[in-house]
Amino acid sequence: MRRWWSLYLAWIALCAVLFLALSGFEDPSRPKGRILSIDAGNRALVYATERGLRNYRVVHVARDDDRWIVLLDRVPHTRLKEAIVIELRVDNGRLMRIRRPQG
């Protein structure tokens, strides 16, 4: 039983050392110079509101190479009949274009 406790404490010590050693490294899921998907959705709502498109909510956000593609639908939801797509730059979140969904 005592051997397992020492193994358990050694594991905790190893995890603590690795945590401290890796704390300065960049998170690969969040590269620097790129806005996050939540921020992209919020910015898309701001751009839609600025252009008079009121009562919209974010339905989906996807990344495609150098742009965020944000799908918005009117509230109450219209089964995407009145949906719009807002494309934003990945690096700074600037508006690229607003369009209707294809298909």
C-alpha positions as a printed Julia matrix, in Angstrom:
103×3 Matrix{Float64}:
   0.0    0.0     0.0
   2.82   2.39    0.87
   4.37   1.85   -2.58
   1.2    3.11   -4.3
   1.19   6.28   -2.21
   4.76   7.05   -3.21
   3.89   6.42   -6.88
   0.85   8.69   -6.51
   2.95  11.49   -4.96
   5.6   11.07   -7.67
   2.89  11.42  -10.34
   1.58  14.63   -8.74
   5.13  16.02   -8.55
   5.76  15.17  -12.22
   2.51  16.88  -13.27
   3.4   19.98  -11.24
   6.86  20.18  -12.81
   5.44  19.76  -16.32
   2.77  22.39  -15.63
   5.38  24.92  -14.59
   7.75  24.0   -17.41
   5.07  24.28  -20.12
   3.2   27.31  -18.77
   5.06  29.75  -21.02
   4.35  27.91  -24.26
   1.69  28.99  -26.73
  -1.54  27.01  -26.77
  -1.71  25.35  -30.23
  -5.48  25.61  -30.28
  -5.26  29.41  -29.92
  -2.46  30.75  -32.1
  -1.46  34.36  -31.54
  -2.76  36.84  -34.06
  -6.14  35.16  -34.44
  -9.48  35.96  -32.87
 -11.46  33.13  -31.28
 -14.72  31.75  -32.62
 -16.76  33.3   -29.79
 -15.28  36.72  -30.58
 -16.02  36.17  -34.28
 -19.67  35.46  -33.48
 -19.94  38.55  -31.29
 -18.31  40.76  -33.93
 -20.63  39.38  -36.61
 -23.62  40.37  -34.47
 -22.2   43.88  -34.13
 -21.68  44.18  -37.9
 -25.22  42.91  -38.55
 -26.72  45.39  -36.08
 -24.72  48.27  -37.59
 -26.26  47.45  -40.97
 -29.81  47.39  -39.67
 -30.12  43.61  -39.42
 -31.81  43.35  -36.04
 -33.04  40.37  -34.02
 -30.4   37.92  -35.27
 -28.55  35.29  -33.26
 -25.43  33.3   -34.02
 -26.32  29.78  -35.17
 -22.88  28.48  -36.16
 -19.28  29.65  -36.51
 -16.71  27.86  -38.69
 -13.15  28.64  -39.72
 -12.11  28.34  -43.36
  -8.41  29.11  -43.97
  -8.19  32.89  -43.59
 -11.78  33.68  -42.59
 -14.45  33.01  -40.01
 -17.82  32.12  -41.5
 -20.62  33.07  -39.13
 -24.19  31.92  -39.76
 -26.91  34.1   -38.23
 -30.65  33.5   -38.19
 -33.48  35.79  -37.2
 -35.19  35.34  -33.83
 -37.59  33.62  -33.56
 -35.68  31.14  -35.71
 -36.88  30.9   -39.3
 -35.28  27.54  -40.2
 -32.61  29.55  -42.03
 -35.14  31.14  -44.42
 -33.96  34.6   -43.33
 -30.43  33.57  -42.44
 -27.34  35.55  -43.37
 -23.67  34.65  -43.52
 -21.04  37.08  -42.34
 -17.42  36.44  -43.28
 -14.68  37.92  -41.09
 -10.9   37.92  -41.35
  -9.3   35.42  -38.98
  -6.44  37.67  -37.92
  -8.3   40.83  -36.93
 -12.05  40.13  -37.22
 -12.71  42.73  -39.91
 -15.73  42.33  -42.11
 -15.1   40.72  -45.48
 -18.68  40.41  -46.73
 -22.3   39.74  -45.83
 -24.28  37.34  -47.98
 -27.14  34.89  -48.03
 -26.34  31.21  -47.46
 -25.73  29.17  -50.59
 -28.03  26.27  -51.4
